[in-house]
């Protein structure tokens, strides 16, 4: 399948991939199948894949492929791709996302008509089409304590109950739309983060400018959660990948306080049978 090259797209869809040939291809094919009524381009930054990702993307066609020689991480890969983007808006998309209808156009029109919104994220679905958390509450010490000691859902990703667009604290970087001029103003993705927390950092920078973060449930993506990062570490040690980025985002002191709260809270619940 091929797609005619767009000279002046309204939307640049940017995907970073690393050894995820089939799911990246599936992502691109669903975009081509469902996204209608808007001019767009697809840019894939391949972070030095050693599988057949690039070969399959070339065969698919209609994709601007950037071949990085090494795994530069999520943020740097996105920044390299964004530097070539021509769209007024950027949609950063994980390779393990799948479009299911044309509602992305509605999300685009909504953010374009609301200047107070800095960036926006859609609703995530699991493979069985059940809801998947994609919105972060304030990552504060008090919220961590409430969740891990008191059993309240105040720290982990969640699914807002609203069926209309609403302002939230932060959205997941798995699918994130932002105006290109704003993206450039905040200095792009923070390249200190190799993977994880860069979405929280971007949302923090947007809030500093007095702009809002929005969740748009009318647009839904299937997210094969974790598929794009499985090769980085064994399943049992996945949580360890969070540590370096957590220290950058929270600072050393808050990072260890959060670790103490979560660790002790989980031990407490295990010992006393709290849920």
C-alpha positions, 0 to 999 in steps of 0.5 A: 500500500502506498500513500501520496506524499503530502506537501503541506500537512495539517498533522504530522504523525510521529512514531518511534520504533525499535525492533517492533516491525509487525506492530509498527506496521499495524499502527501505520496501516490502521492510520491509513485505513481510518484517518480521512478528511485531514492532510497528514504525514507519517514519520517513523524514527527507527532507533537502530532496529536489527529486525526487518522493521525498516524493510517492511516500512519501505515495502509498505510505502507512504512513510518518511523513515528516519534511520538512526544508527542506535537506540537513542531513546523515546525523546531523542528519537521523537525530536529527530523526527519532529525536526523534519515535520511539516504539520501545524500539529504533531501527534506523537504515537507509540508504535503499539497503538492502533486507530479504530475509527476516524475520531482523531479528526474530531480531536484535531478540530477540538484542540485547534479551536481551543487556544487555551489547550496546550496538548491533548491525549485520547482514550486508550483501550486494551486489546479486548476494547476495555478501558485502559488508564492513560491519565495521570493524577498529580504525582505528589507525595500526598497522593502516593500516600493516599493510594499506597497506604489508604487504598485510594486511586490517587496516584496511578494512571486512571480512566476519567469517567467523563465522556466529554473532553475534560482538563486533566493533570497529565496524559500519557505520551503513548498518544499525545497531540500538540501544536508544533509551535508550542512543542518548539517553544517548550524545547521539544522532548527532554532528552535527559529521559531515555524512556518514561516520565518524558510525558509528565515532563512535557505536561509540566512544561506546558502547565508552566506556560499557563496552558491546559492539558486535555483528555479527549475520550471521543477519540480511542486508540487500542494500546498494546501496552508495553509491547514497544518496550518488552525487549529492554528488560525481562518482565520481572525487572520492568519496574527498574527502568523507571528509576533513572527517569524518576530521579530526574523528574522528581529529584533525588529526595522526592524519588526516595520518599516516593519509593519509601511510601510505595514500598512500605505501603505495599508491605503494609497491605500485604501483611495486614491484608488491606486492598 
